[in-house]
Amino acid sequence: MIHKNLSAIIPQLTSHNVGLKRVLVCNDETESDITQIAVTTLKTGEETDRHRHESMEEYFLFVKGKATLTVEDNELNCAKGDFVAVRRGETHQLKAIDDTELITIGCATENGKE
């Protein structure tokens, strides 16, 4: 069993060097294909580089704020309650329009853990 309280988790810089994340679970804590589940915060104007994951799907659940998530050539305006699944290999970029909080989930595909 894993039990954590979000307020006790120390925020850390994301792997994209933009925003902060509080990791709820990571791949070395589970036997599943989950690579990470985190609560991520971005300040207004922060954005990731366009990137893709060759061995991971990534899921986004927007909790507060507004952001633009570009997946391939599709620009999505996301807000509280929106959920987006990004498939392995799809190029994507996230930009915060307002201060934004989202839950991010990474899941390894058949190509292995990332």
Protein Blocks (a to p, Z undefined) as FASTA:
>chain_A
ZZddfklpccdddfkopajdddfbdfklccbfbfbdcdddddehiacdddddfkbccddd
dfbdcddddehjaccdddehiacdddehiacddddfbdcdddddddddfkopZZ
